[in-house]
Amino acid sequence: MTLKWTIALLPCLCLAQLDRVGPPNSNNALLKNPAAVEAGQRRFLQLCAACHARNGEGGQGEGQGPNLITSWEVRRAPDKELFGFIKNGVKGTTMPPFALPDDQIWELAAFVRSLNAPASAVPVPGDAAAGEAIFFGNISGNITTNQGCSACHSILGRGGYLGPDLSNIGAVRRLGEIREAILNPKAEATPGYRPVLLEVSKGERLRGVARYESNWSLAVLDERGDLHLLHGAEVAKAQFQKRSWMPAAHLSADEMQNLLAYLCRRTTRGSAN
C-alpha cells in the first residue's frame, strides 16, 4: 500500500530538533556588525579562552568555564544581562568582573551572543543566490548528484524526501552546526530517517527512509515520495543500510560559504533574502 505525502507533512528539521528554545530577540546592534563580532572574538581569545576555551566550548582552566555555545543561561539572557555578566562577573562562581570600557564589553557580548544564536541571527558572508544554485544542483560542481542537496532535502516544498526539511534551518540551528552537518555528516541517521533499500517490485529497489518502525511494522518513505506501510513478513522487503544517505560535500571554500549563506537565511519566521 502506498500513499503520496506532500512536503507539508514532513516538518522535520536537519539532524534533530534543538532541545532548547531560541534566544530572545536581541537589541544588540553589534551582533549584526561583523567587525564588532570579530573584535569581540579577539578580546575573548585574550581574556576568556583560558576558562571557556577558544571556541566557547568550555571546560578549561581552574575555573572550568561553562560551554557558552549550548548554555541556556546565555541563550535566555537579554543583552543588558549578558553585558552585566561580563562587566560585573557572576556571584557564586569563578567568573570575574572585567574593568573594560563599555564598548569593549558590548563587543564581547556580541561575540558570545553569536556563539549561541541561531544562524539567521548572525551575519554570514557569501552569495546566497549562488548558494541556492548549489543547493538545487544548478552548477557543474562536486555535489554527488545533479540535483545537489535537493535530491534529499526540501525547502518550502521544493526538493526530495530522503532528508529532513530545511525550510527553517537558519532559525533552529547555529552556523557551526550547519557547517559541521555538511562537512561531516553523522554515520548514524537522524531518528525517522534511517536509510533502507526497499523492494517495490521484482528486480526494482528504491532508496527510502524508515519514518516509523516497530517489532512488527514499518513505514517507509521512498525517494519518489510514496509511503509504504509494511506489516509482518512484508518488513523483509526493506533492507536497512549502515550509513545515512547524507554524503560528505566536496565543495570549494567559496562554494561552501555561499551554501552556508543561503541555508543560514532559511527561516519560516519571516522573509529571508
ZATI-104990 format. One record per residue (C-alpha): x, z negated, y negated; residue in one letter. Coordinates in Angstrom, 1 decimal, m for minus. Layout:
// residues N
R east up north residuo
R X Z Y a
...
***
This chain:
// residues 273
R east up north residuo
R 0.0 0.0 0.0 m
R 1.4 0.9 m3.4 t
R 0.3 0.0 m6.9 l
R 1.6 1.5 m10.2 k
R 3.0 m1.1 m12.5 w
R 3.4 m0.5 m16.2 t
R 6.3 m1.9 m18.1 i
R 3.9 m4.1 m19.9 a
R 3.5 m6.1 m16.7 l
R 7.2 m6.7 m16.5 l
R 8.1 m9.1 m19.3 p
R 11.2 m10.5 m17.6 c
R 14.4 m10.8 m19.6 l
R 18.0 m9.7 m19.0 c
R 19.6 m12.1 m16.4 l
R 17.3 m15.1 m16.7 a
R 15.2 m16.6 m19.5 q
R 17.0 m19.0 m21.7 l
R 16.3 m22.6 m20.7 d
R 16.3 m23.6 m24.3 r
R 14.2 m22.8 m27.4 v
R 15.7 m20.6 m30.0 g
R 17.3 m22.1 m33.1 p
R 15.3 m22.9 m36.3 p
R 15.2 m20.2 m39.0 n
R 18.5 m20.6 m40.8 s
R 18.6 m20.6 m44.6 n
R 22.4 m20.4 m44.5 n
R 23.1 m17.1 m46.1 a
R 26.7 m17.3 m44.9 l
R 25.5 m16.7 m41.4 l
R 24.8 m13.1 m42.4 k
R 28.2 m12.8 m44.0 n
R 30.8 m11.6 m41.6 p
R 33.6 m12.6 m43.9 a
R 32.3 m16.2 m44.2 a
R 31.8 m16.5 m40.4 v
R 35.4 m15.2 m39.9 e
R 36.7 m17.7 m42.4 a
R 34.9 m20.5 m40.6 g
R 36.4 m19.3 m37.3 q
R 39.9 m19.5 m38.7 r
R 39.3 m23.0 m40.0 r
R 37.6 m24.0 m36.7 f
R 40.7 m23.0 m34.8 l
R 42.8 m25.2 m37.1 q
R 40.6 m28.3 m37.3 l
R 38.1 m28.3 m34.4 c
R 39.5 m26.4 m31.4 a
R 41.6 m29.4 m30.2 a
R 38.3 m31.1 m29.1 c
R 35.8 m28.3 m28.9 h
R 38.2 m25.6 m27.5 a
R 39.0 m22.2 m29.1 r
R 35.6 m20.6 m28.5 n
R 33.4 m23.8 m28.8 g
R 33.0 m24.3 m25.1 e
R 34.0 m28.0 m25.4 g
R 35.7 m30.5 m23.1 g
R 39.1 m30.5 m24.8 q
R 41.4 m33.3 m26.1 g
R 40.9 m37.0 m26.2 e
R 37.5 m36.6 m27.9 g
R 36.2 m34.3 m25.2 q
R 34.1 m32.5 m27.8 g
R 30.7 m31.1 m26.6 p
R 30.0 m27.5 m25.9 n
R 28.8 m26.0 m29.2 l
R 27.6 m22.8 m27.5 i
R 24.9 m24.4 m25.4 t
R 24.3 m27.6 m27.5 s
R 20.6 m28.3 m28.1 w
R 21.6 m30.6 m31.0 e
R 23.3 m27.8 m32.8 v
R 20.5 m25.4 m31.9 r
R 17.8 m27.5 m33.3 r
R 19.7 m28.9 m36.4 a
R 18.6 m27.5 m39.8 p
R 21.5 m26.1 m41.8 d
R 21.8 m29.2 m44.0 k
R 22.0 m31.5 m41.0 e
R 24.7 m29.3 m39.4 l
R 26.6 m29.4 m42.7 f
R 26.3 m33.2 m42.6 g
R 27.7 m33.4 m39.1 f
R 30.8 m31.6 m40.2 i
R 31.3 m33.3 m43.6 k
R 30.4 m36.9 m42.6 n
R 31.2 m36.9 m38.9 g
R 28.8 m38.3 m36.2 v
R 28.4 m42.0 m35.9 k
R 29.0 m43.5 m32.5 g
R 31.2 m40.5 m31.4 t
R 34.7 m39.4 m31.9 t
R 33.6 m36.7 m34.3 m
R 35.4 m37.5 m37.6 p
R 34.4 m36.6 m41.2 p
R 36.2 m33.7 m42.8 f
R 37.2 m34.0 m46.5 a
R 36.8 m30.3 m47.3 l
R 35.2 m28.5 m50.3 p
R 31.6 m27.8 m49.7 d
R 32.1 m24.0 m49.5 d
R 34.6 m24.5 m46.6 q
R 32.1 m26.9 m44.8 i
R 29.4 m24.2 m45.1 w
R 31.8 m21.6 m43.7 e
R 32.5 m23.9 m40.7 l
R 28.7 m24.4 m40.3 a
R 28.2 m20.7 m40.4 a
R 30.7 m20.2 m37.6 f
R 29.3 m23.0 m35.4 v
R 25.8 m21.6 m36.0 r
R 27.0 m18.1 m34.9 s
R 28.2 m19.6 m31.6 l
R 24.8 m21.0 m30.8 n
R 22.5 m18.4 m32.4 a
R 20.7 m15.6 m30.7 p
R 22.4 m12.2 m31.1 a
R 19.7 m10.9 m33.5 s
R 20.6 m13.7 m36.0 a
R 24.3 m12.8 m36.4 v
R 26.0 m9.8 m37.9 p
R 27.0 m7.4 m35.1 v
R 29.0 m4.4 m36.4 p
R 28.6 m1.0 m34.8 g
R 26.4 2.2 m34.9 d
R 23.1 1.1 m33.4 a
R 21.8 4.7 m33.2 a
R 24.9 5.7 m31.2 a
R 24.3 2.6 m29.0 g
R 20.7 3.8 m28.4 e
R 22.0 7.1 m27.2 a
R 24.4 5.3 m24.8 i
R 21.5 3.1 m23.5 f
R 19.3 6.1 m22.8 f
R 22.1 8.2 m21.4 g
R 22.2 10.9 m24.1 n
R 26.0 11.2 m24.0 i
R 28.6 12.5 m21.6 s
R 30.4 9.2 m21.2 g
R 31.3 6.9 m18.3 n
R 27.8 5.5 m17.6 i
R 27.3 5.8 m13.8 t
R 24.0 7.7 m14.1 t
R 22.8 10.4 m16.5 n
R 20.1 8.0 m17.7 q
R 22.5 5.4 m18.9 g
R 21.3 1.8 m18.9 c
R 17.7 3.0 m19.0 s
R 18.0 4.1 m15.4 a
R 17.2 0.5 m14.5 c
R 16.3 m1.3 m17.8 h
R 13.5 m0.5 m20.2 s
R 12.9 m1.2 m23.9 i
R 9.4 m1.0 m25.3 l
R 8.0 0.8 m22.3 g
R 10.8 3.4 m22.1 r
R 13.2 3.2 m19.1 g
R 13.5 2.1 m15.5 g
R 12.1 m0.6 m13.2 y
R 15.1 m2.0 m11.3 l
R 16.4 m4.3 m14.0 g
R 14.8 m6.7 m16.5 p
R 13.0 m5.5 m19.6 d
R 15.3 m5.8 m22.6 l
R 12.8 m5.3 m25.4 s
R 13.5 m8.9 m26.7 n
R 17.1 m9.3 m25.6 i
R 18.5 m9.9 m29.1 g
R 16.2 m12.8 m29.7 a
R 16.8 m14.7 m26.4 v
R 20.5 m14.1 m25.7 r
R 23.7 m14.8 m27.5 r
R 26.1 m12.0 m28.3 l
R 28.7 m13.3 m25.9 g
R 26.1 m13.4 m23.1 e
R 25.1 m9.8 m23.6 i
R 28.7 m8.6 m23.7 r
R 29.5 m10.5 m20.5 e
R 26.5 m9.2 m18.7 a
R 27.6 m5.6 m19.5 i
R 31.3 m6.0 m18.7 l
R 31.0 m8.4 m15.7 n
R 27.6 m8.3 m14.1 p
R 26.9 m11.0 m11.6 k
R 27.2 m10.1 m8.0 a
R 24.1 m12.1 m7.3 e
R 21.0 m10.6 m8.8 a
R 18.6 m12.3 m11.1 t
R 15.7 m14.0 m9.3 p
R 12.9 m11.4 m9.0 g
R 15.4 m8.6 m8.9 y
R 17.1 m9.0 m5.5 r
R 18.1 m5.4 m4.5 p
R 16.6 m3.7 m1.5 v
R 16.6 m0.3 0.1 l
R 13.0 0.4 1.0 l
R 11.9 2.8 3.7 e
R 8.9 4.7 2.3 v
R 8.7 7.4 5.0 s
R 10.7 8.6 7.9 k
R 14.1 9.5 6.6 g
R 13.3 8.6 3.0 e
R 14.5 5.4 1.3 r
R 14.3 4.3 m2.3 l
R 16.1 1.7 m4.3 r
R 13.9 m1.3 m5.2 g
R 13.9 m5.0 m6.1 v
R 12.1 m7.8 m4.5 a
R 9.7 m9.2 m7.1 r
R 8.3 m11.8 m4.7 y
R 9.3 m12.9 m1.2 e
R 8.3 m15.5 1.4 s
R 8.8 m16.0 5.1 n
R 6.0 m13.5 5.9 w
R 5.5 m11.2 3.0 s
R 7.4 m9.2 0.4 l
R 6.5 m7.4 m2.8 a
R 9.0 m4.7 m3.7 v
R 9.0 m2.7 m6.9 l
R 10.7 0.7 m6.3 d
R 12.7 2.8 m8.7 e
R 9.6 5.0 m9.3 r
R 7.5 2.0 m10.5 g
R 5.4 1.7 m7.3 d
R 4.8 m1.8 m5.9 l
R 4.9 m2.1 m2.2 h
R 3.2 m5.2 m0.6 l
R 4.7 m5.8 2.9 l
R 3.4 m8.2 5.5 h
R 4.8 m9.4 8.8 g
R 6.7 m6.7 10.7 a
R 6.5 m4.4 7.6 e
R 9.1 m6.6 5.9 v
R 11.7 m4.9 8.1 a
R 11.2 m1.7 6.0 k
R 13.2 m3.4 3.2 a
R 16.9 m3.8 3.7 q
R 18.4 m6.4 1.3 f
R 21.7 m5.4 m0.4 q
R 24.6 m7.7 m1.0 k
R 25.1 m6.8 m4.7 r
R 22.7 m6.3 m7.6 s
R 22.0 m2.7 m8.7 w
R 23.8 m3.6 m12.0 m
R 27.2 m1.8 m12.2 p
R 30.0 m2.8 m14.5 a
R 30.0 m0.5 m17.5 a
R 33.1 1.6 m18.2 h
R 32.9 2.3 m22.0 l
R 35.5 2.7 m24.7 s
R 35.8 m0.1 m27.3 a
R 33.7 1.9 m29.8 d
R 31.0 2.7 m27.2 e
R 30.8 m1.0 m26.2 m
R 30.5 m2.1 m29.8 q
R 27.8 0.5 m30.5 n
R 25.8 m0.5 m27.4 l
R 26.0 m4.2 m28.5 l
R 24.9 m3.3 m32.0 a
R 21.8 m1.6 m30.5 y
R 20.9 m4.3 m27.9 l
R 21.5 m7.2 m30.3 c
R 18.9 m5.9 m32.7 r
R 16.2 m5.6 m29.9 r
R 13.6 m8.2 m30.7 t
R 9.8 m8.4 m30.5 t
R 9.6 m11.0 m33.2 r
R 10.0 m8.4 m36.0 g
R 11.2 m5.0 m36.7 s
R 14.7 m4.0 m35.6 a
R 16.8 m1.3 m37.1 n
***
